[in-house]
Amino acid sequence: KDGKDTVLFVDKEYVDQQAEIETPKKENEESNGKDQAAAYDPETGEINWDCPCLGGMAQGPCGEEFKAAFSCFVYSNAEPKGVDCVDKFRDMQNCFRQHPDVYGDEIDDDDDD
């Protein structure tokens, strides 16, 4: 799966144990942000659920759970960002498990729940 991102679902305890890190910005991220397709537009504060960058996750049987988790993360002011969204991501992951035919590649079988 070269070129694919890996999504990890973690709980609040794990996040609290991690050292605070700052993610580096790509060279053109600050200057050309408007030229790149993105799901979230900070100028309007809106999320484009039809953005190809979301890979169709907003549609399908777990679309509402995905939207809840993604929205929570995008609008999160918590430090570290998104730590207040763990429950919504857990709900989304549980929905994925109920639909392995659709989300088989997204399911994390290494959960310690």
C-alpha positions in Angstrom: 0.0 0.0 0.0 2.7 2.5 -0.9 1.5 6.0 -1.0 -1.4 5.4 1.4 -1.7 7.0 4.8 -2.0 4.9 7.9 -4.8 5.9 10.3 -4.3 5.0 14.0 -7.0 5.3 16.5 -5.7 6.0 20.0 -7.3 6.6 23.4 -6.8 9.7 25.6 -4.3 7.8 27.9 -2.0 7.1 25.0 -2.1 10.7 23.8 -1.4 12.0 27.3 1.7 9.8 27.4 3.2 11.2 24.2 5.7 14.0 24.1 4.4 17.1 22.5 5.6 17.3 18.9 5.2 19.9 16.2 4.5 18.7 12.7 6.7 20.3 10.1 4.9 22.3 7.4 5.5 21.5 3.8 7.4 24.2 1.9 4.4 25.2 -0.2 1.8 24.6 2.5 1.7 28.2 3.8 2.1 30.0 0.5 -0.1 27.8 -1.8 -2.7 26.5 0.7 -5.5 27.8 -1.5 -4.3 26.0 -4.6 -4.4 22.6 -2.9 -7.7 20.7 -2.5 -8.6 20.4 1.1 -11.7 19.3 2.9 -11.7 22.2 5.4 -11.7 25.8 4.3 -10.5 28.0 7.2 -11.8 31.1 5.5 -15.4 29.9 5.5 -15.1 27.4 8.4 -16.9 24.8 6.2 -16.0 21.2 5.5 -16.4 20.0 1.9 -17.6 16.5 2.5 -17.3 15.8 -1.3 -13.6 16.5 -1.3 -11.7 13.6 -3.0 -9.2 14.0 -0.3 -11.7 12.3 2.1 -11.8 9.2 0.0 -15.5 8.9 0.1 -15.5 8.3 3.8 -18.3 10.8 4.4 -20.6 8.5 2.3 -21.5 4.9 3.1 -22.9 3.2 6.1 -20.5 5.0 8.6 -20.6 8.4 6.9 -22.3 10.1 9.8 -19.8 8.6 12.3 -17.0 9.8 10.1 -18.4 13.3 9.8 -18.8 13.5 13.6 -15.2 12.4 14.2 -13.7 14.5 11.4 -15.7 17.6 12.4 -14.7 17.2 16.0 -11.0 17.0 15.1 -11.1 19.9 12.6 -12.9 22.2 15.1 -11.0 21.0 18.2 -9.2 23.6 20.3 -7.9 21.0 22.7 -4.2 20.3 23.2 -3.1 18.1 21.7 -5.5 18.7 18.9 -8.3 16.2 18.8 -7.8 14.7 22.2 -11.4 15.6 23.0 -12.6 13.5 20.0 -11.4 10.1 21.1 -15.0 8.9 21.8 -16.2 10.0 18.3 -13.3 8.2 16.6 -14.0 5.1 18.7 -17.7 5.2 17.6 -16.5 5.5 14.0 -14.1 2.5 14.4 -16.9 0.4 16.0 -19.1 1.3 13.0 -16.3 0.2 10.6 -16.2 -3.2 12.4 -19.9 -3.6 11.8 -19.3 -3.2 8.1 -16.1 -5.1 7.3 -17.3 -5.7 3.7 -17.0 -1.9 3.1 -14.3 -0.8 5.6 -12.1 -3.9 5.8 -9.0 -1.8 5.0 -9.8 0.7 7.7 -10.3 -1.7 10.6 -7.7 -1.8 13.3 -7.5 -5.3 14.6 -4.9 -4.5 17.2 -7.2 -2.7 19.6 -6.8 -3.3 23.3 -10.5 -2.3 24.1 
